Amino acid sequence: MAKMNETDNTAAINLLSQGTEITGDIKSSGDIRIDGILNGNLATKGKVVIGSTGRVKGEVECKNSEVSGVIDGKISVSQLLNLKASSRINGTIVTGKLSIEPGALFTGNCSMKDGDNGGSAVKSKEGEK
C-alpha cells in the first residue's frame, strides 16, 4: 500500500525573478527566493535565498537564509545565515549561527543570538560590570 504525502502550506516557494522590481513589504509563511530587486521589508517563517542577482533594500526577517546577492539594511535570522562569496551586506546582522565564505563583504554590526527561536543577543563578559 502506498503512503500518501501530506502537503504543507509552509513548503510553498515564492520567487521574485531577475528583472522584477517590487516596492513594498512582503509577508509569507513559505520559503522565498529573490533574484530581482525588493525595496521594502521581508518577513517569512521559512527560508530566504537571495540569488547573485538579488538585491534587498530594507529589513529581512526569517528562519534561515542563504545570501549570494546584496542586502542594504538589517537581516534577522533565527537559525542559520549563510553568506556566499558573492554576497554584500551593508547593515546589521542578527542571527543564531553565521557561516561566511571567503570573498563575502560585510559592513555593519553583527549580534549572535542565544537559542534556536530568536533568543536575546549574547552578552560578552568584558562589557558587563
Protein Blocks (a to p, Z undefined) as FASTA:
>chain_A
ZZdddddfklpccdddehiacedddddfbdcddfbdcedddddfbdcdddfkbccedddd
dfbdcdfbdcedddddfkbccddfkbccedddddfbdcddehiaceddddddedjeopac
dddfklpZZ
